[in-house]
């Protein structure tokens, strides 16, 4: 079977974790494209029961 011309390439996507700065817990897992700056987001921490700063960390 021949390939069709003009096919799309798959983009590289990584699974990363968002880690709480205060407790060090891995609370969230997201998929995003490679490259760019590290994410820093205010997300909910279940252990502390409040919003804290979460930073991106690869596995």
Sine and cosine of phi, psi and omega as CSV:
sin_phi,cos_phi,sin_psi,cos_psi,sin_omega,cos_omega
0.00,0.00,0.79,-0.61,-0.05,-1.00
-1.00,0.10,0.51,-0.86,0.06,-1.00
-0.98,0.22,0.56,-0.83,0.06,-1.00
-0.98,0.18,0.66,-0.75,0.04,-1.00
-0.94,0.35,0.52,-0.85,0.06,-1.00
0.98,0.18,0.39,0.92,0.01,-1.00
-0.94,0.33,0.46,-0.89,0.00,-1.00
-0.99,0.12,0.57,-0.82,0.10,-1.00
-1.00,-0.01,0.53,-0.85,0.06,-1.00
-0.99,0.17,0.68,-0.74,0.02,-1.00
-1.00,0.05,0.54,-0.84,0.00,-1.00
-0.96,0.27,0.83,-0.56,0.00,-1.00
-0.81,-0.58,0.74,-0.68,0.01,-1.00
-0.94,-0.35,0.52,-0.85,0.17,-0.99
-1.00,-0.02,0.81,-0.58,0.00,-1.00
-0.80,-0.60,0.28,-0.96,0.01,-1.00
-0.93,-0.37,0.51,-0.86,0.17,-0.99
-0.96,-0.28,0.88,-0.47,-0.11,-0.99
-0.95,-0.31,0.73,-0.68,0.03,-1.00
-0.92,0.39,0.74,-0.67,0.01,-1.00
-0.93,0.37,-0.57,0.82,-0.11,-0.99
-0.99,0.13,-0.66,0.75,-0.08,-1.00
-0.97,-0.25,-0.38,0.93,-0.05,-1.00
0.99,0.15,0.18,0.98,-0.01,-1.00
-0.98,0.22,0.59,-0.81,0.10,-1.00
-1.00,0.01,1.00,-0.02,-0.12,-0.99
-1.00,-0.01,-0.48,0.88,-0.10,-0.99
-0.72,-0.70,0.57,-0.82,0.11,-0.99
-0.84,-0.54,0.77,-0.64,0.03,-1.00
-0.72,-0.70,0.31,-0.95,0.08,-1.00
-0.91,-0.41,0.78,-0.63,0.03,-1.00
-0.53,-0.85,0.30,-0.96,0.00,-1.00
-0.91,0.40,0.46,-0.89,0.01,-1.00
-0.96,0.30,0.36,-0.93,0.02,-1.00
1.00,0.06,0.07,-1.00,0.01,-1.00
1.00,0.06,-0.04,-1.00,-0.02,-1.00
-0.99,0.17,0.35,-0.94,0.07,-1.00
-0.95,0.32,0.63,-0.78,0.02,-1.00
-0.97,0.24,0.61,-0.79,0.15,-0.99
-0.70,-0.72,0.94,-0.35,-0.10,-1.00
-0.76,-0.64,0.49,-0.87,0.15,-0.99
-1.00,0.05,0.92,-0.38,-0.01,-1.00
-0.78,-0.62,0.27,-0.96,-0.03,-1.00
-0.98,0.21,0.75,-0.66,0.08,-1.00
-0.97,-0.26,0.93,-0.38,-0.04,-1.00
-0.88,0.47,-0.56,0.83,-0.02,-1.00
-0.92,0.40,-0.69,0.72,-0.01,-1.00
-1.00,0.05,-0.27,0.96,-0.03,-1.00
0.84,0.54,0.69,0.73,0.10,-1.00
-0.38,-0.93,0.19,-0.98,0.03,-1.00
-0.99,0.15,0.75,-0.66,0.01,-1.00
-0.71,-0.70,0.21,-0.98,0.02,-1.00
-0.97,0.25,0.78,-0.62,0.07,-1.00
-0.89,-0.45,0.68,-0.74,0.01,-1.00
-0.87,-0.48,0.43,-0.90,-0.02,-1.00
-0.96,0.29,0.67,-0.74,0.08,-1.00
-0.56,-0.83,0.73,-0.68,0.05,-1.00
-0.99,0.12,0.36,-0.93,-0.04,-1.00
-0.92,0.38,0.00,0.00,0.00,0.00
